[in-house]
Amino acid sequence: MAIKEIRDYADLRYQGDMTMQSRLSMLTKHRLFVLAEKKKWEDNLKHLDDKIRIYEEKLNGGFLQSSSS
């Protein structure tokens, strides 16, 4: 959550139970944002793992040629 949203949430919480619906909406919205960010990070991690695997295969498979040849 952005700082402003955290402050808004805290203000609502301070106001008491009458703001529970608003707080629930804020948390639900933030959860969707977190899930979207998680998906991006998972995609980035998969891409990174794929790239690492390619380098490891090349290094272990003897595909590298010596620069002195």
N, C-alpha and C positions, 0 to 999 in steps of 0.2 A: 504494500500500500504506500502511496505517496504520503509525505508528511502531512499535507493538508487533509487527506482522507483519514489518517490516524487521529488527527486533532478533532475532526468532525465526529468520528466514532466515539472518541473519549467524551466529547461534549454531550453527545446523545446518551451515552452510558450514565453520565453524571445526572442527566435529567430523569433517569429512572425507568421503570418498567413500561411506561407509556410509549417509549421509543423502541421497544423490542423489535417491532416489525421493520422499522427503518434500519436498525442494526443488522437484522437478519438479511435484508436486501443488500446491504453493503458487503457483508461477509460472503454471500452467495456470488455477487459480482466479482469480488476479489478471488474467490475460489476458481471461477472460470478463467480469470487472467492467469492464475498460477498454473492451471492445467495446460493452458496454451504455451506458457513459457517452458513447462516441463517437456512438452512435445518437441519444442525447438531444441532444447538441450539434448534430448534423447537422439534426435536426428543428427545433431552436431557430433555427438559421441560416436554414433554408428559410422559416420563419415571418417572420423579420426581413427577409429579402430580398423576400418577398411584400409586406410592409407598406411597405418602401422603394419598391418598384415602384408601388404604389398612390399614394403621395404624389407621386412623380415624374410619373406620368401626369396627376394632377390639376393639378400645377403647370405642366406643359408643355402640357396640353390646354386651358387657359383655363377650367377649372371653378371657379376661385376668383373670388369676387366681391369687389370693393373694399369695404372697411369704411366708406368715406366716401360710398357711394352711398345 
